[in-house]
């Protein structure tokens, strides 16, 4: 009987150790590697490739990405990027209040959270993924810092069918490198981040022109108020 009990508890212990490796040690190792090595592909990239959308991406360092694009994505996606530690509690509270009031669903996801999700996790909204997203967000905030988070974000997000990263997006839409993007072009790219498969940066319609114009104005405020001090 003792031998059976020992076998059972040995099995439980093995499961716990495996869980520790998968959910704690594994992410730490991955984050440490990607602190220095460009992440090769993501789950979303593989999914899109299997859907026949192709794959276009060219990694470039931060000093080869226009500061205008950095300001534009911060203005559009996460104005408090340099102030928070991965989670914008104020934005989360506003999103929860809006959702509770039955208004249009709003998100409180930061650039750090988006980066954690895009690089390490699969598309979806299940609770396991959300829990891992929070854990990876903490890890990259501690292990990478803001500049590396922004660099990985701008090199990895989807900017059209099969188009990933700032360099590919700039080349595809405007036939220029990411380093040459001006404020208007940057605002147009930032404007399509929420719906990159349906919205167009190169030939925006009336709604997208208004949206990009608003982002451009907000980006000027971002610059004026020094809200990119952690990355520029």
C-alpha positions as CSV (number, residue, x, y, z in Angstrom):
1,X,0.0,0.0,0.0
2,X,2.8,2.4,0.8
3,X,4.3,1.7,-2.5
4,X,1.0,2.6,-4.3
5,X,0.7,5.8,-2.2
6,X,4.2,6.7,-3.0
7,X,3.5,6.2,-6.7
8,X,0.5,8.4,-6.6
9,X,2.2,11.2,-4.8
10,X,5.2,10.9,-7.0
11,X,2.9,11.3,-10.0
12,X,1.4,14.4,-8.4
13,X,4.8,15.8,-7.7
14,X,5.9,15.2,-11.3
15,X,2.8,17.0,-12.5
16,X,3.5,20.0,-10.2
17,X,7.1,20.2,-11.4
18,X,6.0,20.0,-15.0
19,X,3.5,22.8,-14.3
20,X,6.2,24.9,-12.6
21,X,8.4,24.5,-15.7
22,X,5.7,25.3,-18.2
23,X,4.1,28.2,-16.4
24,X,7.0,29.8,-14.6
25,X,10.5,28.7,-15.6
26,X,9.8,28.3,-19.3
27,X,8.5,31.9,-19.7
28,X,11.4,33.3,-17.8
29,X,13.9,31.5,-20.1
30,X,12.0,32.6,-23.3
31,X,11.9,36.2,-22.1
32,X,15.6,36.1,-21.3
33,X,16.5,34.8,-24.8
34,X,14.3,37.4,-26.6
35,X,15.8,40.2,-24.6
36,X,18.7,39.9,-27.1
37,X,17.5,37.7,-30.0
38,X,14.7,38.9,-32.3
39,X,11.6,36.6,-31.9
40,X,11.5,34.6,-35.1
41,X,7.7,34.0,-35.6
42,X,4.6,34.1,-33.6
43,X,1.5,31.9,-33.4
44,X,-0.5,34.5,-35.4
45,X,2.1,34.6,-38.1
46,X,1.9,30.9,-38.5
47,X,-1.9,31.0,-38.5
48,X,-2.0,33.7,-41.2
49,X,0.5,31.8,-43.3
50,X,-1.6,28.6,-43.1
51,X,-4.5,30.8,-44.2
52,X,-2.5,31.7,-47.3
53,X,-1.8,35.3,-46.4
54,X,1.9,35.1,-46.9
55,X,4.7,36.3,-44.7
56,X,6.6,39.6,-45.1
57,X,8.8,40.9,-42.2
58,X,12.2,42.5,-41.8
59,X,13.5,43.2,-38.3
60,X,15.1,46.6,-37.8
61,X,16.5,48.1,-34.6
62,X,14.8,51.1,-32.9
63,X,17.3,53.6,-34.4
64,X,16.0,52.6,-37.8
65,X,12.4,53.3,-37.0
66,X,11.0,56.8,-37.3
67,X,10.3,58.5,-34.0
68,X,7.1,59.7,-35.6
69,X,5.9,56.1,-35.6
70,X,6.8,55.6,-32.0
71,X,4.8,58.7,-31.0
72,X,1.9,57.7,-33.2
73,X,1.5,54.2,-31.8
74,X,1.8,55.6,-28.2
75,X,-0.8,58.2,-29.0
76,X,-3.2,55.6,-30.5
77,X,-2.6,52.6,-28.3
78,X,-1.1,53.5,-24.9
79,X,-0.6,57.1,-24.0
80,X,0.7,56.1,-20.5
81,X,3.2,53.6,-21.9
82,X,6.2,55.3,-20.2
83,X,4.3,55.8,-16.9
84,X,2.8,52.4,-16.1
85,X,4.5,49.1,-15.3
86,X,2.7,46.9,-17.8
87,X,-0.9,47.5,-16.8
88,X,-2.8,50.8,-17.1
89,X,-5.2,50.5,-14.1
90,X,-6.9,53.7,-15.0
91,X,-7.7,52.5,-18.6
92,X,-8.9,49.1,-17.2
93,X,-11.3,50.8,-14.8
94,X,-12.7,53.0,-17.6
95,X,-13.1,49.9,-19.8
96,X,-14.9,48.0,-17.0
97,X,-17.2,50.9,-16.3
98,X,-18.0,51.3,-20.0
99,X,-18.7,47.6,-20.4
100,X,-20.9,47.5,-17.2
101,X,-22.9,50.4,-18.6
102,X,-23.6,48.4,-21.7
103,X,-21.6,50.8,-23.9
104,X,-19.4,49.7,-26.8
105,X,-16.8,47.2,-25.6
106,X,-13.6,48.9,-24.8
107,X,-10.2,47.5,-24.1
108,X,-7.6,48.5,-21.5
109,X,-4.7,46.5,-23.1
110,X,-1.3,48.3,-23.0
111,X,1.5,48.0,-25.5
112,X,3.3,45.8,-23.0
113,X,0.3,43.4,-22.8
114,X,-0.1,43.4,-26.6
115,X,3.6,42.6,-27.0
116,X,3.4,39.7,-24.5
117,X,0.3,38.3,-26.2
118,X,1.7,38.7,-29.7
119,X,5.1,37.2,-29.1
120,X,4.4,34.4,-26.7
121,X,0.8,33.4,-26.9
122,X,-1.9,32.1,-29.3
123,X,-4.9,34.2,-30.5
124,X,-7.9,34.0,-28.3
125,X,-9.6,35.3,-25.2
126,X,-9.7,32.3,-22.8
127,X,-8.7,32.7,-19.2
128,X,-5.6,30.6,-19.4
129,X,-4.2,32.8,-22.1
130,X,-5.2,36.0,-20.2
131,X,-3.4,34.6,-17.1
132,X,-0.2,33.8,-19.1
133,X,-0.5,37.2,-20.8
134,X,-0.3,38.9,-17.4
135,X,2.6,36.8,-16.3
136,X,4.6,37.5,-19.5
137,X,3.7,41.2,-19.2
138,X,5.4,41.3,-15.8
139,X,8.4,39.4,-17.1
140,X,9.0,41.7,-20.1
141,X,8.6,44.8,-18.1
142,X,11.2,43.6,-15.6
143,X,13.5,41.8,-18.0
144,X,13.3,43.9,-21.2
145,X,12.5,47.5,-20.2
146,X,10.4,49.9,-22.2
147,X,12.7,50.5,-25.2
148,X,13.1,46.7,-25.9
149,X,9.3,46.2,-25.5
150,X,8.6,49.0,-28.1
151,X,11.3,47.6,-30.4
152,X,9.8,44.1,-30.3
153,X,6.2,45.5,-30.6
154,X,7.0,47.6,-33.7
155,X,8.8,44.7,-35.4
156,X,6.1,42.1,-34.7
157,X,2.6,43.5,-34.9
158,X,0.4,42.8,-37.9
159,X,0.0,45.6,-40.4
160,X,-1.8,44.0,-43.2
161,X,-2.3,40.5,-44.8
162,X,1.0,38.8,-44.3
163,X,2.7,42.1,-43.3
164,X,4.5,42.2,-39.9
165,X,6.6,45.0,-38.4
166,X,7.3,48.6,-39.2
167,X,9.8,48.0,-42.0
168,X,7.5,45.7,-44.0
169,X,4.5,48.1,-43.4
170,X,6.4,51.1,-44.5
171,X,7.8,49.4,-47.6
172,X,4.4,47.9,-48.5
173,X,2.3,51.0,-48.0
174,X,4.6,53.9,-48.8
175,X,7.7,52.4,-50.6
176,X,10.1,53.8,-48.1
177,X,12.0,52.4,-45.1
178,X,10.6,52.7,-41.6
179,X,13.2,55.3,-40.7
180,X,11.8,57.7,-43.3
181,X,8.1,57.7,-42.2
182,X,6.8,61.1,-41.6
183,X,4.1,62.1,-39.1
184,X,1.1,61.7,-41.5
185,X,2.3,58.2,-42.7
186,X,3.0,57.2,-39.1
187,X,-0.5,58.2,-38.0
188,X,-2.0,56.2,-40.8
189,X,-0.1,53.1,-39.9
190,X,-1.0,53.6,-36.2
191,X,-4.6,54.0,-37.2
192,X,-5.0,50.6,-38.8
193,X,-3.4,48.6,-35.9
194,X,-6.8,47.5,-34.4
195,X,-8.0,46.1,-37.8
196,X,-5.0,45.5,-40.0
197,X,-6.7,43.1,-42.4
198,X,-9.5,45.5,-43.4
199,X,-8.3,49.0,-42.8
200,X,-5.8,50.5,-45.3
201,X,-3.0,52.9,-44.6
202,X,-1.9,53.7,-48.1
203,X,-5.3,54.6,-49.4
204,X,-7.5,55.5,-46.4
205,X,-11.2,56.2,-46.7
206,X,-12.9,59.2,-45.0
207,X,-13.2,57.5,-41.7
208,X,-9.6,56.4,-41.6
209,X,-8.4,59.9,-42.7
210,X,-10.3,61.3,-39.7
211,X,-8.9,58.7,-37.4
212,X,-5.4,59.2,-38.6
213,X,-5.8,63.0,-38.3
214,X,-6.9,62.6,-34.7
215,X,-3.9,60.3,-33.9
216,X,-1.5,62.8,-35.6
217,X,-2.8,65.6,-33.3
218,X,-2.5,63.4,-30.3
219,X,1.0,62.4,-31.3
220,X,2.0,66.1,-31.3
221,X,0.7,66.3,-27.7
222,X,2.6,63.1,-26.9
223,X,5.8,64.8,-28.1
224,X,5.1,68.1,-26.4
225,X,4.4,66.5,-23.1
226,X,7.4,64.1,-23.2
227,X,5.3,61.0,-23.1
228,X,8.0,59.0,-25.1
229,X,10.8,59.8,-22.7
230,X,11.4,56.1,-22.0
231,X,12.0,55.2,-25.6
232,X,13.2,58.3,-27.4
